[in-house]
Amino acid sequence: MGPGSGGGRGDGVRVRKGPGEGSGGAGDGAGIGRRLRWALIGTVVAALVLGAAGGAATALALHGSPSAARSTGTSGAVGACDSVHIARTVLPSVVTVSVQQPGGGSGGVGSGEVFRKDGYIVTNNHVISPAVGGGSISVTFSDGTTEPAELTGRDPRSDLAVLKVQQRAGLVVLPFADSDDVVVGQPVVALGAPLGLSSTVTAGIVSALDRNVPVPSDGGQTTVLVGAIQTDAAINPGNSGGALVDCNGKLVGVNTAIATVPNEAGQAGGGSVGIGFAVPANLAGHVAKQIIAGEPIGYAYLGLQAAPVVSQSGQTVGLFVQSVTAGGPAEQAGLQVGDIITRIHGHQASDLSVLSALVTAMNPGDRVQVEYVRDGDRHTTTLTLGEQ
């Protein structure tokens, strides 16, 4: 089976051209997904627009579904957190991150949290990316003092970065919770600098777990926030990189993106509509430690390029294999150009974000089952993920 001329197909489906593995492009989606846009929540203060620090927002659909509430953990208490106590204890660990583009270009504002006493701070990659290549970064603490910061390293795929300020007395490290223990419905508090308003505190609950959210990344690419925590705590432009904490004041996630309702022209705008997403603390801590240690952040890869196969009704029915890397995992598993992947690792091959989520969440050497169609016949193979 393969695409016909002009992208059409005799069996009533078509191949939608799109980016390949790791780019995380999404299909059309349905329902509310068609009316929402994902936006990164870095901000250029003068414009007060979504996504300004991380690139234009892209119209995409919801991916993943809320996990069943887990019974483990002690942070899923009923009710609301003591936000006054949280503000007093956590705000000293939360910073406002200001960036300036090279050559004195426009600036942007985001948030971050103190990761280690020797001056390391965690934030989002899209917050600091405008300063890469000769720009400047500074950090303002809750006491109003400002320090220059250096970029230790960044990981566009997870949208995380680590900054370093000179070691100073009184740095308060934000403790990390085990984000695997987070449960749907538990109260949480978000802290950061929405619209540049430092030391802002908002409260809400965990609305859902395990969301795979496609968002803009460096160089016009798209990445996927894998297993993101969804919250209705109000987060807005400038909250990017800030803290989402439990009632014990421990970090459960790094606030990264929100969904917005586009205007009639299809442009993203406005602020919180109660659908925000945070990178889980366990992933943030793991990536931050690797960056600080100077270790490469290895990700799994499949060794193929694919594009969605779309039915006449607009539904994605599989992923058309456009190319296969010679000697790569896909070729070794027997996949060929023209195959249509229908399921991978137990998930419907509904769009390219399935592939991006897979290679981000799994490790090189892991084995995944792939179901595919070739010349009208269905096949199953086992693919061993490589490393890139």
N, C-alpha and C positions, 0 to 999 in steps of 0.2 A: 504494500500500500504506500502511496506517495502522493504528493500534491500534484494536481493537474495544472495545466497552463493557466497563467494569470492568478494562481493561488486558489482556483476553484477545485472542487472534487466531485466526481460523478456520483458518489454516494451521499451527497447532501451535506458534506462538511467542508470546511476550508481551513487552510493553515494561516494563522495570524502571525505575521513576521514579528519577531521580538528578540530581546537580548538572550544570551545563552546562560549557561550554568553560572550561578553565583550572583546574577544580576537581579533576580527576584521580581521581575515584572509580573503583573497580575492580569487575570482575565477580567471580563466585564463584571462578573458578580451579579447579584440580584438584590431586590428590595432596597433596604436602607443603604447598602453598600454603594449603590449608584448615586445616592444623594449626598454622600460624605466625601471629604478629601482628608487625607492624612497630611499633617503639617508638622515639621520639626519646630521646636519651640525656642530656638535661639531668636534673637531679635535685634534689629537695628533700631535703636531707641527713637531716633528722629522720625522714622517712618511708622513705627509701631505696627509692623506687618508680620504675619506668620511666615516662618520659613526663611526669613531674610538672611539669617546667618548660615543656613544650610542648603540653600537652593530652593527652587520653586517647588511647591507642593504638587503632588501627582494624584489624579483621581484614581482610586483603587477601591477594592471591595474588602469587606471583613474576611479574615481568614482565621481558622482555628475555631474553637468553641470553648465555653467555660468548662473547666474541669469540675468534676464533682467535689464538693467540699470535703477536704481531708479531715480525718478525725484526730490526727496527731498535732502536736504543737500546743503552746500555752498562750499564743498571741491572738487567738481567735475569740476573745471574750465578746459577749454581747454588750451593746451599748456604744458609747463614744469614749475616745481617749480624753484624758485630762489635758486639753490643749494648752492651758496656762503652764502646767508643769513641763510639757514638751517644749514650749517656746523657751522657757528659762534654761533648760538643760541642753537642748539640741542646737539652738541658734548660734552659740559660740563655735560650733563645728562647721557651720554653713557659711560659704563665702559667695561674694558677687565677683564674677569673672568678666573683665572688660578687655576687648581686643581691638586692635587698630590694624587696618590693612597696610601692606607695604607701601611706602611712599606717602604716608599720611592720608590714605584713603579713608572711606567711611568706617565707623566703628560699630561694634556690636556688644551686647551684654548677655551673659548667661549666668549659671550658678555652678557651685561645686561643693564638695565636702572634704574636710581634712581626713586623710587616710592614714597618715603616720606622723608621729611627733617630730620627725626630722624634716618636715615641710612638704611632704607629698600630698597632692590634692587630686581627687578624681572628678572629672567632668565629662561632657560629651565631646566627641570629635567634631561634630558640626558647630559647636560653640567656638572652638579655637581655630578651625580650618581656615577662616579668612586671614589669619595672621601668619600662616605658614609661608615661608619664603622671604622673610625679612620684616614682617610686621612685629607688633609689640603686644604683650599680654601683661595684665596686672590683676591683682586680687585684693579685694576689699573685705576686711573682716567685720564681724558684727559690732566691734568697738569703734568702727569708723576708720581705722588705720588701713593704709594701702601699701602693698609691697609689689615690686616687679616680680614676674614669674617667668620661668623658663619651661619650655615644652620638653618633658622627658621622653614622651613617645605617644603614639596614637594608633588606634586600630579601627579603620573605617568600617570594617565588616560588622563589628559589634557596636559601632558608634560610641566608642569610649576613648578617653585620653587621660594622661596623667601630667600634671604640672608640678613644678618644684619651686618653692620660695625658700629664702634663706632661713635656716633654723632660728627660731625665736622662742623666747620663754612664753609659757602660757598657752601653747597650742593645744586645743581640745580635740582629741580624735573621736570621730563618730563610730561607735561600735556597730558591728554588722550582726544582723539576725541570720538565721538559716532560712533563706527564702523558700526552700522546699517545704517548710512548715506553714507557710502562709495559706489561709483558707478563705474561700469566698464568703463575703459578708463581714469579715473582721474590720474594725475601725482602723483607719490610718490617718496620718497627718503629712501634708506636703509643705516643704520649706524651700524658699529660694527668693529670686528677684524678678518676679513678673513685671514686664514693662520697665525694668530697671529699678523697681521699688524694693530695695534690699530688705532682708529679714522679714519677708512676708510669710504668714502662716495660714494655711487653709486645711480643712478637715473633711473627711468623707469615709468611704468604705472601699474594700476590694470588691470590684464589680464582677470580675472574671479572672481566670488564670489561663496560662498557656496560649495566649494570642500570638500569632505570627503576623507581624505588621510590616508591610513593605513601606519603606521611607526613602527619600532622596539621600544620596551619598556623594562622595567626591567625584569630580570629573563627569557629572551628568549621569552617573550610574545610580543603581538602586540597590539597597541592602534590605535585609529582613531582620527586624527585632524578634528574635526567636524566644518563644515562651514568655512573652511580655506579660506583666501584671497590669490589668485594666483597673482604673479607679475613677470614681466620680468626684474626688477631691479636686477643687478648681486649680488647674495649672494652665498657664498662659505663656505667651512669648516672653523669654527671659528666665523661665523656670527650668529650661534645659540644663541637665547636669546636676540639678538640685536633688534634695533628699525626699524620699518617701519612707516614713518611719512607722513602726508599730507603737503600741501604747507603752512599751518599755523604753521608747526613745532609741530603738535600734533600727539601722537601715534595712529595709526590705527591698528597695528598688531605687534606681536612678531615673528620675523623671526625664523623658526624652521626646515624646510626641503626643499630639492630640488629634482628634477628628474634628473637622469643622464642616459647616454646611456652606457649600459654594453659593455665590450669588447667581443672578440670571445669566451672566456671561460665563458661568462655570469657573470663576476665579475663587480661590480660597480666601477667607477673610474672617474677621471677628475673633473672638476669644473662646473660652471654654464653653462647651456644650455638655460637659459632664462625662466626656469619654476621653480619658487620658491613658497613657501607656508608659510603663517604667521598665527598664532593663533589670532583671532580677539581681539581687545583691550577690548571690553566689557567683554568677557569671562576672559581674563587675569586679568582685574581689579577685577572682582567678586571673582575669585579663590584666588588672592593675599590677598584681604581683609579677606577672611575666614581663610587663613593660619595664617595671623598676629594675628587675634583674637583668634586663637587656637580652632576654631570651626571645627567640622568634615565636610568634603566635601561629602555630601550625594549624591549618584547617584541612579537613578531608576534601577530596574532590572525586567527581564521577568520571571525568574524562570524556565529556560529550557536550554538544551544543544542541539546544532543542527550541521548538516554537510550539505554541498552543494550537491544537486542532479544534476548530470551532464548528458546531452544527449550524444549520440554517436558523435555528431558534436562538442562536447566540450563546449557547452553552458550550463550555470547553469539555471535550470528550476524551482528551488525551494529549500527550506531548510528542510531536513529530521529531524524530532524531535527525538533525540537519548535518551533523558531522561527529566523527568519533576520533579521539586522539590515538594515534598509532602506539600500540603497546600499553595504553592506559587501562584503567579498571573496566570501563564499559566494553572495550574491545576484548579484553580477556574474559569477560562474562559472556561474550558471543553476540553482543548488540551490534547492529549495523545501521548505516544510513537508510532511512525509509521506514524503520520500525516505528511503531506508535506505542509509547509507554502508557498503560492505562492505570496501573497501581505501582507504588513503590514503598517499600517498608510498611505495608498495611494501610497506606493513605491513597485516596484517589488522586490521580495525576491531573488535578483540576487547573493548575496554572504553574508558572515557573517558580513562584514563591515556595512551592512544595520542595523543589530541588534545593533552593537556597537555605530553607529551614533545615533540611536534612544534613547538608554539609557543614552547617554552622553548629548544629546541636550534637553531631556524632563525631567520633574520633577516627583518624586513619587506622585502617585495619579492621574496623567494624564491618560486618557482613549484612547486606540488605537484600531482600527478595524483590525482584522486579518482574512484573507481569506486563507483557507487550503483545502486540499484534503484528504479524508479518505475512503479507500476501493473503490476508483473510483468516489465517490460522492463529490461535492463541498459544502463547508460550510463557514459560516461567524460567527465570534464571537467578542465580545468586551472584551478587556483585560485591567484591571486597574493596572498600573505599581506599583510595590512595591518599598521599599527603602532598600539599603544595605550600 
